[in-house]
Amino acid sequence: GAEAAVPRECPLCTFMKGGACKEDFLVWESCLKAHEEEDRTDKCREQLFALFRCMDAEPTGYYDPMLPPTFGLEQQAGAEGAGEPQPQA
């Protein structure tokens, strides 16, 4: 029937677009599509990290199940060490 002609969106895409980081997801997704024939990991790294930062900062925890398990810990460690003066040798 006509239903077969309608492309289905992946469940992950539907979930990601349902939250506050939809725009960051769309930017990352378009980067992936633009670089299909290349090493997308390197080409789209900044877009992916921007998406993870948005997901981590989202106040309701909507994206928590999708974040890498160490993402928040890495962010905290970087923030804690960044402002401390380093001892002089």
N, C-alpha and C positions, 0 to 999 in steps of 0.2 A: 504494500500500500504506500501511501504518501509518507508515512512515518519513516520508511527506510531512507528517504532522500534527505532527511534532516540529520546533519552530523551531530553526534552526541559529544558533549564536553566531558573531559575526564573528571572524575570525582574530586581529585586534588585541585584542579583548576576552579571548579565550582566553589569548593571550600575557601580557597585563597581569595577569590573575588568577593566572597560573602563578608569579609571583614574589613577593617579600617586600612589595611595595607594593599588594597586592590591596585592602586596606581603604581606602587613599587613593584608589585607582581607583574603587571602589564609591561612595565619597562624591561624587566628581566626576561619575560617571555618573548618580547619582540627582539631582544638581543640574541636569544637562543635561535630564533627563526632566521635572523639576519646572518648568522654565522654557522648555518647547518653543516657546511662542508669544511669547517675549520675546527680548531681546538677551542671549543666554546667555554671550557673551564677557565682558560686564561682571558679570553675576550670578554667574558661576562662576569668576571670576579667582582668588580666594584658594584655592579647592579645587584648581584646576589647578596653581598654584605650589606648594602643599603636596605634590601628587603629583610634580612635577618635583624638588623637594628630596629626597623619599624616593628617587626613581629615581637621582638623582645620588649619594646617600649609600650606596646599596646596594653592599656590598663586592665582590661577585663580578663586577660589570660586566654583569649580566644585561640591564639596561635601556639600556645605553650606545647601542645602535643606534637607540633611540627618542627619545633626548634631543635637543633643539634643539642645533645645532652650537656655538652661543655660550653655552649655559647655564652650563657650568662656568667659563668665562672671566669672565662677568658676576659670578658669585658670588665668585670670587677677587678681582676688582677692588674689589668692595664691601667685602670683609673686610679687604683690605690698607689701604684708605684710611680705614676707620672708626676705627682705634685710634691714628692718628698725630695729634699735636697740630698744629693749624693755625697758621702764622705770624701774629703780630699786626701789624696795619697801623699 
